[in-house]
Amino acid sequence: MAGGVIYQAGSLLALFESACNPRGVFVREWGKKGMEPSTETNPTTLTTYKYLSAAGALRNLREGSVYLAHRDQLNDTLEARFDLVDSEAFLDVALKTVNEVARMRRERRWSLRATSTQEFAEVTRKEDENFRSFCENIGICSLAQRPDHQAMWAYYSDWGRGVCFELEWTHELMEMHQLWLHPVHYTNAPRILNRAEDWRAEFLQLPVRYPEKSLEELLDYILEKDFRRRYGIRSAARSVSIKHTDWQHEQELRLLGPHSRVALPVLRATLRRVHYLQLSEEVAEVFRYLFQNYPKMDVVWHKFEHGQLSDGQLSNSQIMELKAVPL
């Protein structure tokens, strides 16, 4: 059906339940072979680290929780603030992506229906408003990639007088609580985002996952809940995980959830070790509670000396002494 319209204009609004969806504005032409798609995926298990003051750690242990903050509770005044490109820029990326797959499949090229861009612009405007509102309320937990970062001990663990939680996240736990781990991207460029880049990343995975499907069938698939969900998560996670290069030394990972100001009851399922630098009275209080309520938990000691790092653990006698002192 060269030149045929896949969806009529009247059905276009139905395509935008949770993500900007350009499916209804493409018509086919002729094409050639194209490039290979991306195969990026989210890891199923990931170990992260949370630097805390002793008081903060004790509060989390007592609650058994990990806290998802609102953007205004974080220390960067530009958290989750961005602008979005217009609908024409979105469609430009989406159409090029579709035709890459067309060339790869040796299928016909696709183009935009002449009457569709104005309708798409209106739908995109409404969707962008909903997307901004959602991103403003995403819950964020700032995490680190390693437990021996000297600056992070100073910034977030009370100059080394606190602790660092080692947390392990499984795919099942994250699915249960609708969570997503995402690395922060550091840039000094203006935060003007094209969500079509996220649509592209997800769409280019479809020919790999469904090599037997035609391009038209793949375009039908983007209406499915799974695709819209994956695209929406990717887009939102990227949009709220951008920081200026001044913060780059932190190498932050973000745990994201659909709601902010929420204490997630997941600490017992995720906490694997507790790291520390100084066995102060405040840290000793944390350990006393830890050993009495998380009895099989390991602790790891770090020592920075002349730029060198050494690790160790509390001795059995120290552990028994801490357990014996009532809170």
Secondary structure by P-SEA (a helix, b strand, c coil): cccccccccccccccccccccccccbbbbbbcbbbbbbbbbbbcbbbbbbbbcaaaaaaaaaacbbbbbcccccccccccccccccaaaaaaaaaaaaaaaaaaaccbbbbbccccaaaaaaaaaaaaaaaaaaaacbbbbbbbcccccaaaaacccccccbbbbbccccaaaaaaabbbbbbbbbbcccccccaaaaaaaaaaacccccccccaaaaaaacccaaaaaaaaaaaaaaaaccccccccccbbbbbcccccccccccccccccccccccccaaaaaaaaaaaaccccbbbbbbbbcccbbbbbcccaaaaaaaaaccc
